[in-house]
Amino acid sequence: MTVHSPVTASLPFIQLDTGRSRTAPCHAADRGRPPRRLRGLFAACLSLALLGGEATAQEGGRADPPLSPSQQYGALFVDVQMARLFPDSKTFADAVARRAPADILRDYEAQRSRPGFSLKAFVQENFTLPPEPATPPGDGGRNQRPPIDKHITELWAALARPAVPRPDPGGSLLPLPAPYVVPGGRFREIYYWDSYFTMLGLLQDGRRDLAQGLVDNFASQIDSWGHVPNGARSYYLSRSQPPFFHRMVGLLGRADEESDTPAAADQRAQSYARYLGQLKREHAFWMDGADRLAPGQAHRRVVVMPDGAVLNRYWDDRATPRDESYREDVETAAASPRPKDEVYRDLRAGAESGWDYSSRWFADGRTLATIQTTSLIPVDLNSLMYGLETAISEGCRWARDAACTRHYRTLALRRHAAIDRYLWDGERGFYVDYQWRSGQRQVALTAATVLPLFVGIASRPQADGVARAVQGQLMRPYGLATTRVDSGQQWDAPNGWSPLQWMAISGLRQNGHAPLARELATRWMQSVDRVYRDTGKLMEKYDVEAQRPGGGGEYPGQDGFGWTNGVMARLLALYPDALRSSRDRGSSPQRAGCRATPAARGQDETAAAACD
């Protein structure tokens, strides 16, 4: 396997938040032109921008990363995506060329202006399109479906894929040295943060082989690219996703993450030590440029606050439409008065967050065109970075490197203090994001508020405040709502997502709110089970107000589904009675999980309020 350097490891330091973008002249030139001329001009500008953007990646003799489809095919790629040739923009981004790209582009230029030329026929002749998403193994009907736990166990084989040591050079897939698990549906490749939640179920069901493969694949990606890409496609290389690699490594050491015994801590530390090089390299990726910034400045994923504290934001190293959502991004940018490259960057950064998209990122709290992801310091990202720094410190402790232990422990402690200073809203009693350009905390409450509990940095009063906010403002009849805003985006109300349910449940359990955690888990589990019994499917997301699959966003609902399966399998082990109670005659889903004794419920006032 060819080993590549990070896409932007050698980028020179640039103050990215001031001055003009290198692609601004192109964007200024295309304003007001008719659509056909816009496409041609945009393709030319795109080629120039990409050539300029990639030139720095060759400095210092580092190897080039593979080109994305938009970089390889230029005007052809733009024309296909803007013509809506496929309902899903990801289809062409995942296509595999039947012959050399240079030959395809030469013939395209020669044929495109001829009378009767068919763009669709040209694509079908020169590319192999990805197959339609396979339907997970089903059954003969509602009355013949196996219990959900058995179905999840059977699904692992359907979602597993063999190693890809040498991908087809005509496609966008990246090499992976070990077998892996895909989410399902249109998501045909491995994804970063999804895989942690998938691992919960793999380990619960005894599939340590697949869990080990996921970790080894991500370690290989860090060695190859300097970070874990969003997904295993060339068009994802310019960004990552929430940094969960250390949590996956910890799971290999000790699947029961909540155990805080000395023996459990040592098991996790030993696992961290095994992957210490990759953990440090991932940390360096997220912290690139931190040592060259003055207070109030930002570079890539790092922001230095006015008091010198260093926190992180989401980012993407490209400022063009996403290959997998090309037309959608062009249309969003056209609806914004801002420079297009700024909108593209914020859209891409929103994709790095995993919350693509949510009113959480919108300046007006409603409209995608006002997206401002790079202007926000997210509480979830910085909580996970605290976890990464702590994991490295623990790995260094196991390796008996005292200086390393102290260094990363100091970084974690400083980050903890900065999270308390900037991201804790003492007046309202929960964690929020921070708009670093305006110097103001965000107003919106989102499910990301549970992350400090999940990573173990919330004090008891802080945990109590978050528990009250969860129970009083985010809990719905069938689980935890992502936000309180119904914007039509998929990471907003009324949708709930398995990763957010798990982190809330785990965080509450660790911080003295076990009854409330059980209440939340039971509501969610009963909804997932009900939809499965009705449809035979496990979905990517769910409507927590109506006990049905979730909606909204850029694509139809997907089934499969890796992280739903993983979280559900783990919850079934933690709460084996939850589904039995939901099937009792006359059981109310709003009151499910309220069968604990009054004494047990009395340990948590918010849980008691939910049940009384």
C-alpha distance (Angstrom), angle and dihedral (degrees) to the residues before:
residue distance angle dihedral
M1 . . .
T2 3.78 . .
V3 3.77 111.6 .
H4 3.78 114.8 -140.4
S5 3.75 131.7 -167.6
P6 3.80 122.9 -120.8
V7 3.78 114.9 -71.9
T8 3.76 93.6 -117.1
A9 3.78 104.4 15.4
S10 3.79 91.5 121.6
L11 3.78 98.7 40.8
P12 3.81 109.3 134.7
F13 3.78 117.8 -118.4
I14 3.79 111.2 -85.9
Q15 3.79 129.0 173.4
L16 3.78 92.5 -124.6
D17 3.79 97.1 -174.2
T18 3.78 97.4 61.5
G19 3.79 133.0 51.3
R20 3.78 131.1 28.6
S21 3.77 125.7 -47.3
R22 3.77 116.4 -114.8
T23 3.83 88.6 -124.8
A24 3.80 95.6 48.6
P25 3.85 95.8 100.9
C26 3.79 90.4 57.1
H27 3.78 92.5 49.3
A28 3.78 91.7 47.2
A29 3.79 90.4 50.3
D30 3.79 95.5 53.6
R31 3.80 97.0 54.3
G32 3.77 112.9 116.5
R33 3.81 97.8 5.9
P34 3.80 121.7 131.7
P35 3.81 114.3 -95.1
R36 3.84 97.0 -105.1
R37 3.79 93.7 50.5
L38 3.80 89.1 42.6
R39 3.79 90.2 57.5
G40 3.79 93.5 51.0
L41 3.78 94.4 45.3
F42 3.78 91.7 44.0
A43 3.81 90.9 52.8
A44 3.80 91.0 52.4
C45 3.79 92.4 47.2
L46 3.78 90.3 45.8
S47 3.79 91.7 55.2
L48 3.81 92.0 49.8
A49 3.79 92.8 46.2
L50 3.78 93.3 49.0
L51 3.78 93.1 47.6
G52 3.77 89.5 51.1
G53 3.78 93.4 43.6
E54 3.79 94.2 50.4
A55 3.78 97.7 43.3
T56 3.78 93.0 81.5
A57 3.79 91.5 54.4
Q58 3.81 88.7 71.2
E59 3.79 95.1 56.4
G60 3.77 115.9 116.2
G61 3.82 93.4 24.6
R62 3.80 96.0 -77.3
A63 3.79 117.9 155.9
D64 3.78 119.8 -102.9
P65 3.81 119.2 -107.1
P66 3.80 115.2 -128.5
L67 3.77 116.2 -83.6
S68 3.76 120.4 -109.1
P69 3.82 118.9 -121.6
S70 3.82 92.0 -102.4
Q71 3.80 89.3 53.6
Q72 3.79 93.7 46.3
Y73 3.78 99.1 44.8
G74 3.82 104.1 30.3
A75 3.79 111.3 174.2
L76 3.80 93.2 15.8
F77 3.79 91.0 55.8
V78 3.80 92.3 47.2
D79 3.81 92.7 48.2
V80 3.80 93.1 49.7
Q81 3.79 93.8 48.9
M82 3.79 96.6 42.9
A83 3.82 91.7 47.6
R84 3.84 89.9 60.5
L85 3.77 88.7 -127.9
F86 3.80 89.2 162.2
P87 3.81 127.8 32.1
D88 3.81 89.8 -131.9
S89 3.81 115.4 52.0
K90 3.80 89.1 -152.3
T91 3.82 90.6 68.5
F92 3.80 96.4 76.0
A93 3.81 92.4 38.0
D94 3.83 87.2 59.7
A95 3.82 96.0 44.0
V96 3.81 120.5 116.5
A97 3.80 120.5 -134.1
R98 3.79 115.5 -123.6
R99 3.81 92.3 -149.1
A100 3.79 142.2 9.1
P101 3.83 113.8 -43.7
A102 3.81 91.5 -132.3
D103 3.82 90.6 57.6
I104 3.80 91.9 47.2
L105 3.81 92.1 50.3
R106 3.82 92.3 46.7
D107 3.79 91.7 53.2
Y108 3.78 91.9 44.5
E109 3.79 92.3 55.4
A110 3.80 90.3 47.5
Q111 3.80 96.2 47.7
R112 3.80 107.5 31.7
S113 3.84 95.5 85.1
R114 3.78 96.3 45.5
P115 3.81 118.1 111.2
G116 3.78 112.2 -95.7
F117 3.80 95.0 16.7
S118 3.82 111.3 161.0
L119 3.78 115.8 -153.5
K120 3.79 91.0 -165.9
A121 3.79 93.2 52.0
F122 3.81 90.3 47.5
V123 3.79 91.5 53.3
Q124 3.80 92.9 46.6
E125 3.79 90.5 50.1
N126 3.81 95.1 49.2
F127 3.81 104.7 33.0
T128 3.77 137.4 50.7
L129 3.79 106.6 -136.8
P130 3.80 120.9 -143.2
P131 3.79 114.6 -98.8
E132 3.75 119.8 -103.7
P133 3.80 111.5 -87.7
A134 3.77 109.2 -83.0
T135 3.77 117.3 -119.8
P136 3.81 109.9 -120.5
P137 3.82 114.0 -112.6
G138 3.76 109.5 -72.2
D139 3.76 138.1 -176.7
G140 3.74 143.1 -129.3
G141 3.77 97.7 -79.2
R142 3.77 146.6 -60.3
N143 3.79 95.8 -54.0
Q144 3.80 93.7 48.2
R145 3.78 99.6 48.5
P146 3.79 116.5 119.8
P147 3.80 118.9 -123.6
I148 3.78 112.0 -76.0
D149 3.81 94.3 -110.3
K150 3.80 91.6 56.2
H151 3.81 91.0 45.8
I152 3.83 91.0 52.7
T153 3.79 90.9 51.0
E154 3.81 89.9 52.0
L155 3.81 92.2 48.1
W156 3.81 94.9 63.7
A157 3.79 90.9 74.7
A158 3.82 90.6 49.2
L159 3.81 92.5 51.7
A160 3.82 96.7 41.8
R161 3.80 119.6 102.4
P162 3.81 131.3 -168.0
A163 3.79 122.9 -109.7
V164 3.81 116.5 -80.7
P165 3.82 104.8 -148.8
R166 3.82 93.1 161.3
P167 3.83 114.6 21.8
D168 3.77 120.3 -160.0
P169 3.83 105.3 -80.8
G170 3.80 89.6 -138.4
G171 3.79 93.3 62.6
S172 3.80 139.4 64.8
L173 3.82 98.8 -118.0
L174 3.82 116.0 120.9
P175 3.82 123.1 -138.3
L176 3.80 119.1 -93.4
P177 3.82 120.2 -173.8
A178 3.82 97.8 -156.5
P179 3.82 137.8 43.9
Y180 3.80 113.6 -87.2
V181 3.80 144.9 -175.8
V182 3.81 124.5 -114.6
P183 3.82 124.4 -152.1
G184 3.82 92.9 -123.2
G185 3.80 137.9 -121.8
R186 3.80 113.9 48.9
F187 3.79 89.7 -8.6
R188 3.80 98.1 91.2
E189 3.81 97.3 162.6
I190 3.79 138.2 57.4
Y191 3.83 115.4 -79.3
Y192 3.75 126.5 -156.2
W193 3.80 112.5 -130.6
D194 3.81 93.5 24.7
S195 3.78 88.9 65.2
Y196 3.80 96.2 63.8
F197 3.81 91.3 59.2
T198 3.80 90.7 42.9
M199 3.82 88.1 53.4
L200 3.79 90.9 58.9
G201 3.80 88.9 66.2
L202 3.78 96.7 37.5
L203 3.80 91.1 57.4
Q204 3.79 91.9 42.6
D205 3.81 89.5 54.1
G206 3.80 94.4 45.6
R207 3.83 96.6 -106.0
R208 3.79 95.7 133.9
D209 3.80 88.5 145.8
L210 3.80 91.8 65.9
A211 3.81 92.4 40.7
Q212 3.80 90.3 52.8
G213 3.80 89.3 48.2
L214 3.80 92.0 54.9
V215 3.81 91.9 52.2
D216 3.80 92.9 45.7
N217 3.79 91.0 49.9
F218 3.79 92.0 52.4
A219 3.81 91.2 46.1
S220 3.81 87.9 52.9
Q221 3.80 91.2 50.0
I222 3.80 91.3 51.8
D223 3.81 89.2 50.3
S224 3.81 90.7 48.3
W225 3.79 103.6 39.0
G226 3.81 105.4 15.6
H227 3.80 92.2 -113.9
V228 3.79 142.4 35.4
P229 3.82 107.7 -90.8
N230 3.80 121.4 -134.0
G231 3.82 86.4 -103.7
A232 3.79 138.3 -16.6
R233 3.80 96.2 -82.4
S234 3.79 129.4 103.4
Y235 3.80 89.9 -123.1
Y236 3.82 89.8 60.7
L237 3.81 95.8 55.3
S238 3.80 95.5 95.2
R239 3.79 92.9 65.9
S240 3.77 142.7 31.0
Q241 3.81 132.3 -153.8
P242 3.82 133.7 -121.3
P243 3.84 104.8 -43.1
F244 3.80 104.2 -108.0
F245 3.82 98.2 145.0
H246 3.80 91.9 103.7
R247 3.80 90.3 52.2
M248 3.81 90.5 52.4
V249 3.80 91.0 49.1
G250 3.80 88.6 49.5
L251 3.81 90.6 52.3
L252 3.79 90.0 56.9
G253 3.78 88.6 55.2
R254 3.78 95.9 43.3
A255 3.79 122.6 0.8
D256 3.82 91.0 -163.2
E257 3.80 97.8 74.3
E258 3.79 95.0 179.3
S259 3.80 94.8 63.1
D260 3.80 108.8 105.7
T261 3.80 98.9 -179.4
P262 3.82 117.5 130.7
A263 3.81 89.5 -111.8
A264 3.82 92.1 53.2
A265 3.81 91.5 47.0
D266 3.81 90.1 51.7
Q267 3.80 91.9 49.3
R268 3.78 90.6 53.9
A269 3.82 92.6 43.5
Q270 3.79 90.8 53.1
S271 3.80 89.6 52.4
Y272 3.83 91.3 48.3
A273 3.81 89.5 51.1
R274 3.80 90.4 55.1
Y275 3.82 90.6 57.9
L276 3.79 97.4 31.1
G277 3.80 94.7 123.8
Q278 3.80 92.8 54.2
L279 3.81 92.8 44.4
K280 3.81 90.9 53.4
R281 3.80 92.2 46.6
E282 3.79 92.0 51.2
H283 3.79 89.9 49.7
A284 3.82 89.7 51.1
F285 3.80 89.8 52.4
W286 3.80 92.7 54.9
M287 3.83 92.8 42.9
D288 3.82 98.7 45.1
G289 3.82 110.7 143.7
A290 3.80 96.7 13.0
D291 3.79 93.1 121.9
R292 3.81 92.7 54.1
L293 3.79 100.2 52.6
A294 3.78 132.3 97.3
P295 3.81 121.9 -146.9
G296 3.80 110.9 -70.7
Q297 3.81 94.0 25.5
A298 3.80 130.5 112.2
H299 3.78 135.2 -161.8
R300 3.77 124.5 -177.2
R301 3.81 106.1 -49.0
V302 3.81 97.9 -9.3
V303 3.81 130.4 87.7
V304 3.80 123.7 -176.3
M305 3.78 110.0 -148.7
P306 3.83 123.5 -139.6
D307 3.81 91.8 -96.3
G308 3.82 92.4 49.9
A309 3.81 96.3 -101.0
V310 3.81 113.0 144.0
L311 3.80 119.2 -135.5
N312 3.78 134.4 163.1
R313 3.77 137.8 -118.2
Y314 3.80 134.8 -173.3
W315 3.80 117.1 -94.7
D316 3.79 144.7 159.8
D317 3.77 125.4 -143.5
R318 3.80 92.6 -136.5
A319 3.80 128.6 63.4
T320 3.81 101.5 -159.3
P321 3.80 133.7 95.8
R322 3.80 113.4 -68.9
D323 3.81 112.4 -101.7
E324 3.80 91.6 -133.2
S325 3.83 94.1 48.9
Y326 3.79 100.7 25.6
R327 3.78 103.0 142.8
E328 3.80 92.3 40.3
D329 3.81 91.1 55.1
V330 3.80 93.5 47.3
E331 3.81 89.6 52.5
T332 3.81 92.3 47.5
A333 3.81 91.9 50.5
A334 3.80 90.7 48.2
A335 3.82 89.0 57.4
S336 3.80 92.5 55.1
P337 3.83 127.6 78.5
R338 3.82 89.7 -147.2
P339 3.81 123.5 97.9
K340 3.78 107.5 -78.8
D341 3.77 95.4 -126.3
E342 3.82 89.6 58.8
V343 3.80 91.3 52.1
Y344 3.80 92.0 47.0
R345 3.80 91.1 50.1
D346 3.79 92.1 50.6
L347 3.80 91.7 47.0
R348 3.79 90.2 51.5
A349 3.81 91.5 45.9
G350 3.79 88.2 51.5
A351 3.80 87.8 55.2
E352 3.81 89.6 51.5
S353 3.82 88.3 56.1
G354 3.81 91.4 59.3
W355 3.82 87.5 -130.2
D356 3.80 96.3 100.6
Y357 2.91 98.1 -174.6
S358 3.77 133.4 6.6
S359 3.80 139.9 142.3
R360 3.81 82.4 -119.8
W361 3.81 87.8 82.5
F362 3.83 98.5 42.0
A363 3.78 122.0 102.7
D364 3.80 91.2 -146.5
G365 3.81 93.9 37.8
R366 3.82 91.4 -123.6
T367 3.80 115.7 52.4
L368 3.81 129.5 69.5
A369 3.81 92.0 -149.1
T370 3.84 88.7 66.5
I371 3.81 92.7 58.0
Q372 3.82 112.6 149.8
T373 3.81 104.3 173.2
T374 3.80 96.1 146.0
S375 3.81 90.8 54.4
L376 3.80 93.0 60.7
I377 3.80 132.6 82.3
P378 3.83 102.2 -146.7
V379 3.79 120.3 -145.0
D380 3.81 93.6 -146.7
L381 3.82 95.3 53.0
N382 3.78 93.5 48.0
S383 3.79 92.2 46.5
L384 3.80 89.3 53.7
M385 3.81 90.7 47.1
Y386 3.81 87.9 54.7
G387 3.79 87.1 52.6
L388 3.80 91.4 49.8
E389 3.80 92.7 50.1
T390 3.79 91.0 47.9
A391 3.80 91.5 48.8
I392 3.80 91.8 51.8
S393 3.79 90.1 49.0
E394 3.80 90.2 51.6
G395 3.80 91.9 47.1
C396 3.78 89.7 51.5
R397 3.80 89.4 49.8
W398 3.79 90.2 55.5
A399 3.81 89.4 47.2
R400 3.83 88.6 51.3
D401 3.79 93.3 -121.6
A402 3.79 100.8 143.8
A403 3.81 96.4 -179.4
C404 3.80 92.1 52.3
T405 3.81 90.9 46.4
R406 3.80 91.7 53.8
H407 3.81 94.1 43.6
Y408 3.80 97.1 54.3
R409 3.79 92.8 37.8
T410 3.79 88.4 55.6
L411 3.81 90.6 49.9
A412 3.80 90.2 51.2
L413 3.80 93.3 48.8
R414 3.80 91.7 49.3
R415 3.80 90.6 49.5
H416 3.80 90.9 49.0
A417 3.81 89.9 53.8
A418 3.82 91.3 48.1
I419 3.81 91.6 49.5
D420 3.79 89.6 53.1
R421 3.80 91.4 46.7
Y422 3.81 99.8 46.3
L423 3.81 108.7 17.8
W424 3.80 103.6 38.8
D425 3.80 113.5 86.6
G426 3.78 102.6 -156.9
E427 3.79 94.8 -175.8
R428 3.79 94.5 57.0
G429 3.79 96.1 30.3
F430 3.81 103.6 -126.1
Y431 3.80 142.3 82.8
V432 3.81 121.8 -92.4
D433 3.81 139.9 173.7
Y434 3.82 121.1 -94.7
Q435 3.82 128.0 -130.4
W436 3.80 98.9 -141.2
R437 3.82 96.3 -172.2
S438 3.81 93.7 57.0
G439 3.80 94.6 30.5
Q440 3.82 94.5 -126.9
R441 3.76 136.0 124.5
Q442 3.77 115.4 -118.4
V443 3.78 117.0 -108.4
A444 3.80 99.8 -145.0
L445 3.78 120.8 98.3
T446 3.81 112.1 -141.9
A447 3.79 135.5 172.5
A448 3.82 87.9 -101.4
T449 3.80 85.5 81.7
V450 3.82 88.8 83.8
L451 3.82 95.7 63.2
P452 3.83 96.9 88.5
L453 3.81 87.6 55.7
F454 3.80 90.6 47.7
V455 3.83 93.2 54.1
G456 3.80 94.2 40.0
I457 3.80 105.2 -112.9
A458 3.80 101.0 113.0
S459 3.80 117.3 105.4
R460 3.79 116.7 -133.7
P461 3.84 92.9 -99.6
Q462 3.81 89.6 48.6
A463 3.80 92.1 48.4
D464 3.80 90.0 48.8
G465 3.80 90.4 52.1
V466 3.80 92.7 50.1
A467 3.81 90.5 47.6
R468 3.82 90.0 54.1
A469 3.81 90.6 49.2
V470 3.80 92.0 48.7
Q471 3.78 94.2 48.4
G472 3.78 96.4 40.2
Q473 3.80 103.1 37.2
L474 3.80 113.2 15.4
M475 3.81 106.5 32.0
R476 3.78 113.7 99.3
P477 3.82 132.1 -179.0
Y478 3.81 91.8 -87.1
G479 3.79 105.3 29.9
L480 3.78 145.9 -56.0
A481 3.81 116.7 -28.1
T482 3.80 115.1 -135.1
T483 3.81 92.9 -134.5
R484 3.78 137.5 -16.0
V485 3.83 92.8 -111.5
D486 3.81 124.9 90.6
S487 3.81 100.5 -154.1
G488 3.80 99.5 150.1
Q489 3.81 90.0 -106.7
Q490 3.78 116.6 122.3
W491 3.82 96.2 -124.0
D492 3.79 91.9 59.6
A493 3.79 137.4 72.7
P494 2.94 134.0 -26.9
N495 3.80 90.3 28.5
G496 3.77 125.5 92.7
W497 3.80 124.8 -167.5
S498 3.79 131.0 -152.9
P499 3.83 96.0 -127.0
L500 3.79 91.7 54.0
Q501 3.80 92.2 46.9
W502 3.80 91.0 51.3
M503 3.79 95.8 47.7
A504 3.80 91.1 47.5
I505 3.79 93.2 47.6
S506 3.79 93.5 45.4
G507 3.80 92.8 44.6
L508 3.79 93.1 49.5
R509 3.80 91.7 47.1
Q510 3.80 91.2 53.1
N511 3.79 94.1 48.8
G512 3.78 106.0 51.9
H513 3.81 99.0 -85.6
A514 3.79 102.0 103.3
P515 3.85 95.6 139.5
L516 3.80 91.6 53.7
A517 3.81 89.2 47.1
R518 3.80 89.7 53.2
E519 3.80 91.0 48.9
L520 3.80 91.8 51.9
A521 3.81 92.8 44.4
T522 3.79 93.0 49.8
R523 3.79 94.2 50.3
W524 3.81 91.0 49.6
M525 3.79 95.8 44.0
Q526 3.78 93.1 50.4
S527 3.79 91.2 51.3
V528 3.81 93.7 49.3
D529 3.80 90.1 47.1
R530 3.80 93.3 47.6
V531 3.82 92.7 52.0
Y532 3.80 89.4 47.0
R533 3.79 92.3 50.8
D534 3.81 90.6 48.1
T535 3.82 98.5 43.4
G536 3.79 109.2 13.3
K537 3.82 89.1 -122.8
L538 3.78 139.3 113.9
M539 3.77 107.5 -148.5
E540 3.80 136.3 -149.1
K541 3.83 91.9 -122.2
Y542 3.80 139.6 1.4
D543 3.78 138.9 -144.7
V544 3.81 102.9 -115.8
E545 3.79 92.7 -163.7
A546 3.80 100.0 51.4
Q547 3.85 108.4 26.7
R548 3.79 95.8 -118.1
P549 3.83 138.1 104.6
G550 3.81 114.4 -64.4
G551 3.79 124.7 -110.6
G552 3.79 143.3 -167.1
G553 3.78 130.7 75.5
E554 3.78 134.4 80.7
Y555 3.81 100.0 -49.5
P556 3.82 140.1 31.3
G557 3.79 120.5 -88.0
Q558 3.81 113.9 -74.8
D559 3.76 128.4 -144.3
G560 3.76 131.1 -156.9
F561 2.99 98.3 68.3
G562 3.77 130.4 -158.2
W563 3.77 104.7 -174.7
T564 3.80 94.7 35.9
N565 3.79 89.6 53.1
G566 3.80 92.6 46.7
V567 3.79 96.5 48.9
M568 3.80 92.7 42.5
A569 3.80 92.3 51.7
R570 3.80 91.2 51.1
L571 3.81 93.3 45.9
L572 3.80 91.3 49.7
A573 3.80 87.7 57.5
L574 3.80 92.6 48.2
Y575 3.81 96.6 42.8
P576 3.83 107.8 25.9
D577 3.81 93.1 164.7
A578 3.80 97.1 53.1
L579 3.79 97.1 91.2
R580 3.77 95.3 40.2
S581 3.80 89.4 58.7
S582 3.79 92.0 50.3
R583 3.79 91.1 58.0
D584 3.78 94.4 53.2
R585 3.78 111.5 114.0
G586 3.77 110.3 -96.7
S587 3.81 94.8 12.8
S588 3.79 113.3 155.5
P589 3.82 115.2 -143.0
Q590 3.79 90.2 -147.6
R591 3.81 89.5 58.3
A592 3.81 97.5 38.5
G593 3.75 111.2 122.9
C594 3.81 92.1 32.4
R595 3.80 93.1 106.5
A596 3.78 94.6 98.1
T597 3.80 114.9 114.3
P598 3.81 116.0 -89.6
A599 3.80 88.7 -113.9
A600 3.79 91.9 55.0
R601 3.79 92.3 45.5
G602 3.77 90.1 47.6
Q603 3.80 89.0 67.7
D604 3.79 87.9 75.0
E605 3.79 120.9 40.8
T606 3.80 94.1 -164.2
A607 3.80 92.4 53.3
A608 3.78 90.5 47.0
A609 3.79 90.0 52.0
A610 3.79 89.9 52.3
C611 3.79 91.3 53.8
D612 3.82 101.5 38.9
